[in-house]
Amino acid sequence: MDPTWYAFSAFVLWFAFVAGCLFGDQNYWYATQRFYAPEAMKTYPNLDPAKTNGIQIMDAGRAYFKEGTRLDVDKGMAFTHNDVYCIAPIVHKDSELEYYDLWAVGKNCCSTADPQFNCDMGTGKNIKRAGLRAVEETDNLIWSQRGDEQLYYRLAVSMAEAAYNIKSMHPIFFHWVQDPDAETMRYFEVGYKLWILGCGLHFGVNTFFLAAFLLMFNKSFHGHR
């Protein structure tokens, strides 16, 4: 009935609660958000960038583009804020578009001096012709600057409009991938592994706290006898 046990129990429970909130928040924004957000959105097959604007596919989570779709890397642009935020319009062959609303995005795969989009686009049988919606948002408890990615990509689009005399009414951002389904599952697997790691770490830390407390309590108990 020693009250020290109640204090210890309260401490480890609060530690578990706080650590769980922080770790769960980080795991969501780092990994599982990129699985759940596209899953909740719509899949668009056989999209023609020449006939599609951003307003038509505002709810796109995955997009599969028709044959002949490519990235116009010569109209690439970069916005720099710590990282370099790279964009390039998604076009169909060499057709000129009225509005450049579909954009491939990536970080640190171009340079401020040379904004040509150099993110991995695949070659041969592994050529990429699909997009996974860029869904990184704000509200992260710790790394809130990650949520500014959408803003930085929009600023890069504004720079591209000025540099290449093009228009973008409602830009939609995609990660340029070969298989959007495989990419979303990869994020889920990363999140699941991090969850397992977090549980294991908490078990180890909690075991250490318990062993240390028992050792100190035992010494204190024998010291008072």
N, C-alpha and C positions, 0 to 999 in steps of 0.2 A: 504493500500500500504506500510505498515511498512516493511522494509527489514528483520526485525527479523523473520517474518513468512517464508521467503525464507530459512533462515539459519536453522530454526527448521525443515522445510520440508526436506531439504537436509540431516540433521542429522538422522531423522527417516527412510528415504529411505536407506541410507547407512547402518544403523543398521540392517534393515530388510535383506538387501543383504548379509552382512557378517554373520549374525546369520543363515540365510537360508543355506548358503554354508557350514558352519561348522556343523550345525545340520544334513543337508542332507548327508554330507560325513560320519558322524558317524552312521547314520541310515543305510546307505548302507553297510558299512563294518561290522556292528554289526548284521544286520538282513537280509536285502533284497538281499544282494549278495548271500547268501546261498539258496535263492529261485531262482534267475535269472540264476545263473551259471549252476546248474543241469538241469534246464528247457531247456537250450541251448545245452545240451549234449545228448548223446544217452542212451537208456535203453537196458540193456542186460538181457534177461530172461534165467533161467535154466542154469546158468554157472557152469561148473565143474572146481574147482580150480586145479585139477590134470591135466587138459588138456588145461589150459589157462595161458598165460603169460601176463605181463604188456603191452608189445608192441601191443598185439592183441586188447586190450581194452583201449587204451590211451584216447579215447573220451567218456569213460563211465561216466555218471552222476548218474545213478541208476543201481544197479546190484541185480538180484534175483538169488540166488544160489540153485543148485539142492539139493534134499533131502539127508541128510547125511553129509552136510557141517557143519563144526564147527570151533571154534577157538582153535588153539593149544596153550593154555595158558601157558603150560610148556616151550614154546619157547618165552615167552614174554620178553620184554626188556623195560628199562626206560632210558630216557635222561633228566637230570635235568638242568634247567636254569630258576631260579625263580620258575616257575611251573614245574611239573613232566610230561613229555610227554611219554605216554605209547603206546606200540604197541604189536600186536600178529598176527601171520600168519593165514590166512584163508585157511583151508585145507579140504579135503574130507575124513571123517572117519580117519583111521590111515595110509593112504597112504603116502609114502615118495615122496617128490616132487624134481624134478631136480632143479627148480628155485622157490624160495618163493617170488613171485612178488605181491601177494594180501595180504594187511595188514589191520587189524582193528586198529583204533587209538582212543585215548581219552586223556584227561588231568586230572591229579590228581586222577586217579583211580588205581594207583599202588604206589609203593614206590621205592626209590633208593636202599634200602636194600633188598627188595623183589619185583623184577620186574614182578612177575606173574600178568597177565592182569586181573583186577578185576572190569572192567566196567560192567554195567548192561547188561547181555546177555539174560535175560528172561528165564522163566521156564514154563513147562507144555504147555498149549494152547498158551501162549504168547512167546514161544521160538522164538528167532530172527534168521533169515536166509537171510538177505538182507543187502545191503550196500548203503549208500548215500555218494557220493564222497566228500571228504574233500577238500574244495575249498578256504580256507582262504589264502589270498594273501597280498602283500605289497601295498604301495601307500596310506595308511591311513594318512590323514593330521596331526593327533595328536598322535594316539597310533600306531606308525609305527612298534613297536616290535611285534604286533599281526601277522604281515605278515611273521615272521620268523618261524612260526609253521611248515611249510613244510620242512624247513631246519632241524629243530630239529627232526622231525620224520625220515628224511633220516639218520641223525646221529645215531639215535636209531637203525635203520636197519643195519647200518655198525657195530654197537656194537653186534647185534644179530648174524650177519654173523661170527664174530670172536669168539663169545662165544659158538655157537652151530655147527660150521663148516658147515654152509649152504651158499647158493648163492642166491643173488637177483639181477637180471640184470636191471630191470626197475620197481621199486616198485610203486604201485598204492595204495593210501590210502582211506579208507572208514570209515565212522561212522557206527558202527554195529547197525542196527535198525530193527524193525519188519515191518514197512510200510514206505518206502521212500517217497511216495506221501503225506502221512499225515505229515511227518516231514517237507517237503518243504513248505506245506501250513501253518504249524505252524510258520515258519520263516516269511512268507508273512503277516500273521495276526499280528505278533509282530511288523513288520515294519509299517504296516498300523496304528496300535494303537499308535506307537511312532510319526507318522506323524500327527495324530489327536491331540495328546498331544502337539506337537510343535506348531501347528497352534493356539491352545488354549492359550498356554503360550505367544506367540507373541501378540495375541489379548489383553491379560491382561496387558503385559508390555507396549504395544503401547498406550493403554487407560490411563495407569498411566502417561506416558510421556505427553500425550495431556492434561490431567487434570492439571498436575503440571505446564505446560507451560501456560495454560489459566489463572491459578491462579496468576502466577508471572506477566504475561502480563497485567492482569486486575489491579493489584496493581501498576505496573509501569505506566500504562495509567492514572490512577486516581492521581498518585503522581505528574505527569507533568501538571495536569490541574490547 
